[in-house]
Amino acid sequence: MSMHPREAARRIEELDQQLMDPSVVSNQQRLKEVSQERARLVPIVEVWTALSKARSELRESRELMEDPEFREMAQEEHDQLTVTVEELQKKLRIALIPPDPYEGRDILIEIRAGTGGDEAGLFAGDLFRMYARYCDGRRWKTEIISSSEVTVGGAGGKAVQGYKEVIFQVSGDDAYKYLRHESGVHRVQRVPLTETQGRIHTSAATVAIMPVAETVEVNIEDKDLRIDVFRASGPGGQSVNTTDSAVRITHIPTGVVVQCQDEKSQHKNKAKAMKVLASRILEAQEAEAAAEQAEQRRSQVGSGDRSERIRTYNYPQNRLTDHRIGLTLYKLDRIMEGTLDEVVDAMMEAVLQQVPTDIPEDDEQ
């Protein structure tokens, strides 16, 4: 539940006192928490102050409109203030949304080929490149954590690369905020490269967005892990198939299995695998905790479950359809080049529409 703006103002005063406390300043984690909470509350107070002023001026303009001498001038001011109040109410509604606990986190994006054989693998590769270009446009850093490639021979013998699975990290303050709703089944309809009759096939890939887990959130004990090392396979230079650099980690209590072979160093592969393992366990814990609220979470934008079909990419019609919000765009070619802003913005607006619209009234004088 969101707090009243006046409560936010009082809380800011408390936080300012804490920021002068040497014990808080010397504790990096505590300092970060206090600073982040203050940064979230300040916009609430600023917008509320502006809204209260605009409401007061709007009341004055209504009173002035009763005077025939000033009616025309007051009407113009009244119309402008009405628009201002509506805009400030929307801003305040956004500011009052309780923060997501993972806001500001780096994320792991996991893309897996689903039904459709080699074509699904090629589509998984297309999705990876789409997200990578979108992230690049926003100046977010991306790094492949783990990948399992698939190469398909197309027309004229030209080989095309896709992925059975690819996991990559995205580092950027707003990455989770903008991409959190991408989890689910992405369906593609097109003529595969290997299709000689020109028939349209339907394939799918799954996407999962996972916030990078912090150490304090997931307790992984060494005794609960089984670690296997083996020789990497596939492209990778002279060290491939000569050293046991690939790592497979099994978390025995949950049965979660992660493997990584992208790096030449066994140590680096293990570190990357542990990062993925922790994020998957955190994701599973969140899903279990949210199970009791499943009905409340089902909405027009979906639950974010990776098994839910969220989008269709129809190449013959150059069409993208998001089934959760009824969005259809006939610019699939541009979207696959990373121009995702219109799709992402529409989803975020749909989420905003679900937030209660009641804005606290001014305190009685």
N, C-alpha and C positions, 0 to 999 in steps of 0.2 A: 504494500500500500504506500502511495506517495505521501510526502509530508506537506503541510500547508507552508506557503512561502515564508510566513512569519516565523515558523519553526525553523526553517532553513536559515534565516538570518541569525537566529539565536545560536544555531549550531555552528555557523561560521565564526561567531565570536569565541565559542569554546575551542574550535580548532586553531584559531589565531593564538590563543593562550598556549595550546600544546606546542605550536611551532616555536615558541620562545622557551620551551622546556629543554634544557641540555640533554636530558635522558632520551627525549624523542629525536632531537637533532642528531645525536650520536648513533642512533639505531636506524640504519639505512632502510630496513623493511618497514619499520613503523613510520618513518618520515615519508616514505613513498605512499603508504596507505592514507596518512593524514592529508598530504598534498593532493592526492587524487580525489578524496572525498570533498575537499574544499573546492577544487576545480569544477566538480560536478554541481555543487550547490550555488556557486556564484551566479551562473546564468539564470537560475530560478529567481533569485532575488532581483537581479537587474531587470529581467523581463517583467516581473511582478510590479516593480516600482514604476516602470514605464506604462504598464497597463493601468495601474491605479490612477496615474496622472491623466491618461487619455480618457478613462471613464469619467473622471471628475470634470474634465473639459467638455465632454460630450453632454453631461447633465446641464452644464452652464449654457451650452449652445441651445439646448431644448428650451430652457427658460427664456433665453433671449429671443427665440423664434415667436414667442407670444407677444412681443412688442412689434407692432406693424412697421415701425420706423427702421428696425434692424432685421426684419424677417428674411429678406433676400440674402443679406450678407451672412446671417446666422445659418441659413439653409445650406450654403456652400461649405461653410466650416463644419456643419453637422454631417454632411455627406463624406467629407474627407476623414473626419474623426471616426465615423462608423467603419470605414475600411481599415483604418489604423487599429481599432480595437479588435476587429476580426483577425487581422494578421498577428497581433500580439497574443491573442488567445491561442492561436495555433502554435506559436512559438513556445508559449508556456506549457501547453499540453505535451509537446515534445520534451521539454526540459523536465517535466514532472514524471516521465516514464522511469520507473525504477531501473537502475543500471543492471545490465546482464553481468553476472559474475566473471565472465570471460572477456568482457570488453577490453580492447587494447592488447589482447594476446596475439602472439604469432600463431599461425595455424598450420596444420598438416592437411593437405588435400590428397585423398586416396581415390584413384580412378581404377576401376576394374572392368575388364571386358565381361559382358554377360552373354545372353543368348545370341547366337548368330555366327559362331565360329570365327574364322579369320576376319570377316567383315566387322565383327564386334571389336576385335583388337585394333583394327584401323580406325574405327570411330573413337575408341578410347584415346588413341594417339591424337586425333583431331581435337578432342575435348581438352587434352593436356596442352596443346599448342594454343587453343583459344584462351584458356585461363592464363597461361604464361604471358601471352601478348597483352591481355588485360592488366595483369600485374605490372608488366613493364611500363605500360602507359601511365600507371599511377605511381611509378617509381618505387614499387615494392621489390624487395630482394627475393629471388626464388632460388632454391637449391634442391636438386633431386636427392632424396634420401635412399630410395630403393626402387628398382625397376626390373621388370621381366619383359624383354622385347619380343616382338613377333614381326617377321618380315614376310610380305606377301608379294608374289610376282604378278604384276598387272599386265595390261595390254602392251605388246611390243617387247615383252621381257623386262620391263622397268620394275625394279623392286621398290616397294613402299613399306615404310616402317610404322608399326603400331606398338601397342603394349597389351600384354595379358594383364599386367598390373603396374601402376606407377604411383609412387608416393613422393610428394615434394613439399618442402616447407616454404611458407610465405611469411616474410618478415615485414611488418608495416603496422602502424598504430590502428588503422581503420580496416585492416584485412578481415578480421572476424566480423565486424559490423556489416560490411558490404557483401561478404560471401557466405555467411552462416546459413542462408536459406537455399544453398545449391545442393544440399544433400538429397539423394533420391535416385530414382531410375530415370535415365535420359534415353529416349527412344529415337532411333534414326530410321528414316525411310528413303532409300535411294537404290540405284542400280550399282551393285558391287563391281569392283574392278575385274573380278574373275567371271562375271556373268556374260555369257556370249549371246544370249537371247534378248537382252535388253529388259529383262523383267525387274521390277522393283521389289526389293527385299526389306524386311523389317528386322533390325538388330537392336541391341541395347547395351548400355554400360552403366555401372553404378558409380555414384560420386558420394564420398563421405567427407564432411568438413569437421575436423577435430582440433579443438584448442590444444596447444602444446601444454602438456601437464607440468606443473611445478612439483618439486621434490616433496613438499609438505602435503600435497593432495593425494598422492598415491604411494602407499607403503609397499614396496617390493623388496622382499627379503631374499638373500642369496639362496637359502635353503629351498625356496619355492621355484627356483629356476633350473632348467636343464639346458645346458649350452653345448651345441654340437658345432664342430668346425669341419669344413670340407672344401674341396677345390672348386673354384668358380668355373662357370661355363659361359660360352658365348664370347662376343668381342670384348677386347680389353687389353690387348698388347701382349708382351712376352711373358708377363707374370701369370697370366691366366693358365690354369691347369698345371702349374708348377709348384704352387704353394697352397696350403690350407688357409686361405684368407677369408673365405666366405663363412658367415656365422648364422646359425639358426638358434633362436632362443624360444623355449617353451615355458610359459607360466603355468605350472602344474595345477594350482587351485582353480584357475578359470579355463584352462585349455587353450588360451590364446597363443598362437604361434606366429613369430615374426622372423624373417630372414633377410639378410642384406649381403650383397656381394659386389656392390658398385665400386668400393674402394680397394686399392691394392693392399692396404694395411688391415690385418685382422682386428687390431685395436679400434681403428676408425669404424669398421663395419659393426663391431659390437656396440660402440657408442651410439651409432645411428639406429641400430635395431632396438636398443633400450629406450630411445626417445619415442619410437613408434609404439613399442609395447606399453609404455606408461600412458600414452595418449589413448590407445585403444581400451585400456583398463578403465581410464577415467570416463571415456565415452560410455562404456558398459555400466559403470556405476551410476552415471547420470540417467541413463535409460531406465534402470531399475527404480531409481528414486522417483522418476516421473511417471511410472506405470500407474500409480494410484490416481494421477491427475490426467490420465489419457483422454477422457472425454472432454475435459476443459481445453486440452491442447489441440484437439481436432478443430480445425477452423478453415477458412477459405484459403489460407496459405499453407495448410498441411502441417504435419507433425515434425517434419524434418527427418523422418525415418528413411534410411537408405533403401528400403524395400518398396517405397511408395513411388509410383510413376508420376513424375512432376512435369515433364516437358517432352515435346516431339519436335524433331528436326527433319522437315520434309524438303529434301533437295530438289526434286522435280518442280515443286511449286515455290521454291526459294522462301519457304515459310517456317517460322518458329512459333510454336504454340505452348504457352505455359498453362497447364490445365488447372492449376490451383486458383488462378485469378482471372481466367478467361482472356488472357492477353494473346493476341495474334499479330505478328509482324512479318511483312513480306520483304525482309532484308537479311535473310539467313547468311548470304555470302559475306556481308559486312560483319555480322555478329561472330562468325567463325574466325574472322581476322582479329578478334579481340574487342570489338566495339560493343561491349556489354552494358554500357551505362543505362540505356533506355530500359533494358530488361531488369537490371538490378534496382533502378529507381522506382519502377512500377511495383516491384515486390515490397520495397521498403514503405512506399505509400500505402499499400494494402495493409501492411502490418500496423501502420499508424492509425488507419481507420478503425481498428479494433480497440484502440485505447479509449477509455471513457472520456466523453467530451465535456463533462461538467468541470467548469473552472471555478475555483473559490471566489466568492463575492468579496467586495471590500468590507473591512470590519466596520461595524456600526460606530458612528461618531458619538 
